[in-house]
Amino acid sequence: QPDTPELYTWWSHFGGARERNVGWRIDYVMVSEALTPVLKNAKIHPNVMGSDHCPVSVELSIEL
């Protein structure tokens, strides 16, 4: 999903930017190269409201 064009994590409060989906991708989740084998999924959650940013999440397959 992060490779999807026009999927953003931040929108300005001005000019109805979020409603028009004119945003920037400025929020990231970084993992070390050692974790890439257990990286299952990464998602941007643009429909979660409450901020000018939306959540970004990763799913890791790690046995504890």
Backbone as a chain_set.jsonl record, in Angstrom:
{"seq": "QPDTPELYTWWSHFGGARERNVGWRIDYVMVSEALTPVLKNAKIHPNVMGSDHCPVSVELSIEL", "coords": {"N": [[0.805, -1.213, 0.0], [1.956, 1.362, 0.681], [3.276, 1.979, -1.698], [1.347, 2.986, -3.303], [0.233, 5.553, -5.406], [-0.645, 8.981, -4.635], [-1.385, 8.639, -1.971], [-1.338, 9.816, 1.144], [0.189, 11.088, 4.225], [-0.078, 13.4, 5.61], [-1.88, 16.476, 5.666], [-2.442, 19.863, 4.849], [-4.102, 22.329, 6.889], [-5.349, 24.235, 5.454], [-7.369, 25.428, 2.743], [-8.964, 23.153, 2.233], [-7.402, 20.859, 1.926], [-7.215, 18.138, 2.774], [-9.713, 17.079, 2.062], [-9.547, 17.364, -0.675], [-7.483, 15.71, -1.149], [-4.802, 16.593, -1.287], [-1.809, 16.273, -0.32], [1.109, 15.438, 1.676], [3.7, 13.011, 2.016], [4.976, 12.572, 4.858], [5.379, 11.139, 7.144], [6.907, 8.358, 8.564], [7.786, 4.888, 9.087], [10.531, 3.366, 10.297], [12.644, 0.568, 9.936], [15.264, -1.638, 10.918], [17.674, -3.146, 8.708], [17.976, -5.77, 9.465], [15.446, -6.502, 10.308], [13.915, -6.727, 8.023], [13.351, -9.34, 6.899], [11.209, -10.214, 8.477], [9.2, -8.447, 8.07], [5.907, -8.025, 7.382], [3.784, -6.414, 6.424], [2.907, -3.074, 5.5], [1.129, -0.127, 6.209], [-0.766, 2.768, 5.366], [-3.083, 4.797, 6.957], [-5.427, 6.551, 5.879], [-8.073, 7.218, 6.454], [-8.432, 7.537, 9.149], [-9.341, 9.872, 11.392], [-8.825, 13.017, 13.204], [-6.507, 14.357, 13.409], [-4.043, 16.338, 11.636], [-2.368, 14.604, 10.552], [-2.166, 11.153, 9.548], [-2.316, 7.77, 10.836], [0.487, 5.533, 10.463], [1.408, 2.224, 9.946], [3.17, -0.833, 10.689], [3.407, -4.338, 10.177], [4.855, -6.979, 11.791], [6.28, -10.223, 11.696], [7.001, -11.842, 14.292], [8.171, -14.183, 16.568], [7.612, -14.546, 19.974]], "CA": [[0.0, 0.0, 0.0], [2.754, 2.591, 0.624], [3.68, 2.278, -3.072], [0.19, 3.548, -3.994], [0.331, 7.005, -5.597], [-1.677, 9.846, -4.057], [-1.722, 8.186, -0.625], [-0.535, 10.74, 1.934], [0.104, 10.973, 5.683], [-0.28, 14.737, 6.19], [-2.576, 17.456, 4.838], [-2.539, 21.199, 5.424], [-5.434, 22.727, 7.353], [-5.841, 25.307, 4.589], [-7.844, 25.156, 1.391], [-9.6, 21.849, 2.067], [-6.385, 19.961, 1.371], [-7.517, 16.723, 3.017], [-10.871, 16.727, 1.249], [-9.087, 17.298, -2.067], [-6.362, 14.774, -1.13], [-3.559, 17.258, -1.673], [-1.017, 16.131, 0.895], [2.516, 15.05, 1.614], [4.08, 11.812, 2.745], [6.068, 13.021, 5.728], [5.457, 10.253, 8.312], [7.535, 7.106, 8.166], [8.195, 3.895, 10.074], [11.822, 2.842, 9.863], [13.108, -0.655, 10.587], [16.63, -1.986, 10.529], [17.773, -4.152, 7.651], [17.821, -7.085, 10.094], [14.02, -6.813, 10.465], [13.199, -6.852, 6.751], [12.782, -10.67, 6.654], [9.972, -10.439, 9.237], [8.239, -7.404, 7.72], [4.791, -8.627, 6.654], [2.9, -5.453, 5.791], [2.981, -1.667, 5.903], [-0.124, 0.519, 5.823], [-1.114, 4.154, 5.665], [-4.502, 4.776, 7.328], [-5.891, 7.91, 5.605], [-9.442, 7.458, 6.924], [-8.426, 7.789, 10.591], [-9.412, 11.323, 11.561], [-8.47, 13.508, 14.526], [-5.245, 15.082, 13.32], [-3.676, 16.633, 10.256], [-1.595, 13.432, 10.15], [-2.864, 9.881, 9.743], [-1.39, 6.745, 11.317], [1.243, 4.64, 9.596], [1.688, 1.046, 10.764], [3.836, -1.988, 10.086], [3.129, -5.627, 10.808], [6.043, -7.827, 11.813], [6.047, -11.606, 12.091], [8.048, -12.148, 15.266], [7.76, -15.092, 17.635], [8.145, -14.153, 21.283]], "C": [[0.845, 1.273, 0.0], [3.253, 2.938, -0.779], [2.546, 2.892, -3.891], [0.363, 5.056, -4.179], [-0.853, 7.734, -4.962], [-2.224, 9.328, -2.726], [-0.785, 8.93, 0.315], [-0.726, 10.515, 3.429], [-0.113, 12.31, 6.37], [-0.954, 15.632, 5.175], [-2.6, 18.783, 5.574], [-3.966, 21.45, 5.891], [-6.088, 23.717, 6.394], [-6.359, 24.77, 3.256], [-8.481, 23.803, 1.169], [-8.663, 20.795, 1.507], [-6.729, 18.491, 1.581], [-8.688, 16.264, 2.155], [-10.496, 16.573, -0.228], [-7.927, 16.315, -2.246], [-5.097, 15.385, -1.739], [-2.677, 17.257, -0.43], [0.433, 15.805, 0.613], [2.676, 13.738, 2.365], [5.27, 12.16, 3.623], [6.224, 12.158, 6.973], [5.948, 8.889, 7.851], [7.695, 6.187, 9.366], [9.481, 3.29, 9.525], [12.122, 1.559, 10.637], [14.53, -0.927, 10.105], [16.593, -3.042, 9.425], [17.585, -5.558, 8.212], [16.355, -7.483, 10.257], [13.291, -7.016, 9.14], [12.682, -8.266, 6.466], [11.457, -10.925, 7.391], [8.924, -9.353, 8.982], [7.151, -8.016, 6.849], [3.987, -7.604, 5.867], [3.198, -4.05, 6.313], [1.728, -0.99, 5.383], [-0.128, 1.992, 6.205], [-2.619, 4.162, 5.88], [-5.123, 6.164, 7.129], [-7.29, 8.224, 6.126], [-9.542, 7.651, 8.434], [-8.317, 9.296, 10.79], [-8.953, 11.71, 12.97], [-7.186, 14.316, 14.546], [-5.035, 15.483, 11.867], [-2.741, 15.559, 9.698], [-2.489, 12.203, 10.272], [-1.835, 8.837, 10.189], [-0.716, 5.979, 10.174], [1.6, 3.442, 10.462], [2.477, 0.018, 9.965], [3.437, -3.223, 10.869], [4.375, -6.489, 10.658], [5.653, -9.224, 12.257], [7.202, -12.038, 12.99], [7.483, -13.089, 16.32], [8.427, -14.661, 18.929], [8.276, -15.345, 22.189]], "O": [[0.445, 2.227, -0.668], [3.619, 4.088, -1.026], [2.751, 3.277, -5.042], [0.614, 5.768, -3.207], [-1.927, 7.159, -4.782], [-3.388, 9.555, -2.397], [0.426, 8.705, 0.293], [-1.668, 9.846, 3.854], [-0.313, 12.356, 7.583], [-0.657, 15.574, 3.981], [-2.762, 18.817, 6.794], [-4.916, 20.869, 5.367], [-7.279, 24.001, 6.524], [-5.847, 23.787, 2.721], [-8.54, 23.335, 0.032], [-9.068, 19.944, 0.715], [-6.555, 17.68, 0.671], [-8.649, 15.174, 1.584], [-11.067, 15.745, -0.938], [-7.447, 16.113, -3.361], [-4.427, 14.782, -2.578], [-2.79, 18.145, 0.416], [0.911, 15.883, -0.518], [1.878, 13.407, 3.242], [6.422, 12.061, 3.2], [7.113, 12.415, 7.785], [5.458, 8.341, 6.864], [7.734, 6.638, 10.511], [9.503, 2.766, 8.411], [11.883, 1.478, 11.842], [14.933, -0.496, 9.025], [15.593, -3.737, 9.246], [17.089, -6.443, 7.514], [16.046, -8.672, 10.337], [12.138, -7.446, 9.146], [11.636, -8.387, 5.828], [10.67, -11.769, 6.963], [7.87, -9.35, 9.619], [7.411, -8.467, 5.734], [3.549, -7.892, 4.753], [3.681, -3.878, 7.432], [1.304, -1.24, 4.255], [0.431, 2.396, 7.225], [-3.36, 3.596, 5.076], [-5.327, 6.885, 8.106], [-7.653, 9.396, 6.227], [-10.631, 7.903, 8.948], [-7.324, 9.914, 10.405], [-8.722, 10.848, 13.817], [-6.819, 14.89, 15.57], [-5.754, 15.029, 10.977], [-2.369, 15.596, 8.526], [-3.465, 12.218, 11.022], [-0.637, 8.995, 9.954], [-1.271, 5.809, 9.089], [2.049, 3.614, 11.595], [2.451, 0.004, 8.735], [3.165, -3.159, 12.068], [4.88, -6.701, 9.556], [4.781, -9.383, 13.112], [8.231, -12.527, 12.523], [6.431, -12.817, 16.9], [9.636, -14.44, 18.981], [8.708, -15.206, 23.333]]}, "num_chains": 1, "name": "protein.A"}
